[in-house]
């Protein structure tokens, strides 16, 4: 069974960014997966609900 895509939300992006920061001494690099997740969450939050 496959699931449909779930859009990135702020809570998930926050967890990803937190885990990345813990593993890299508090730094989240520009262009990293964590940064991209945060950007996607912001874009999804700005979209009108269907």
N, C-alpha and C positions, 0 to 999 in steps of 0.2 A: 504494500500500500504506500502510495506517495502522497505527500502533503503539498498544498499550494504554497506559494511564496508568502511569507509573512513580512510586511514592511518593517524596517528598523524603527524602533521607538526610542524615546529619550532614556528610559530606564535601562534598556539593553545596551545602548551606547555608553551609558554611564558605567555599567559593570565592566564592559570591555576596556574603557579608558582607565578605570581604576586598577584593573589587573595588569594592564600594560605599564602603568606608572609604578606599581609595586615592583615589577620585574626589571625596570630600567632606572631605578633610583630617582623616581619622581619626574622623569622626562617622557614626554610623548612626542615623537618626531613628526614633523610635517610630512604628510604623504603616507603615514603608517596606516595600518588597518584600523586602529583606534580612531585616528583622525578622520578617516573616510566614513567610519560608522557614525561619528558625531555629526558630520556634515549631512549624511543621509537622513539621520533622525530629525535634524533641523528642517530639511526640505520636506520631509513627510509631515511634520507638525504644521507646516505652513499651507499644505494642500487642504482644500475644502473636503469635508467628509462626504462620502457617497451615500 
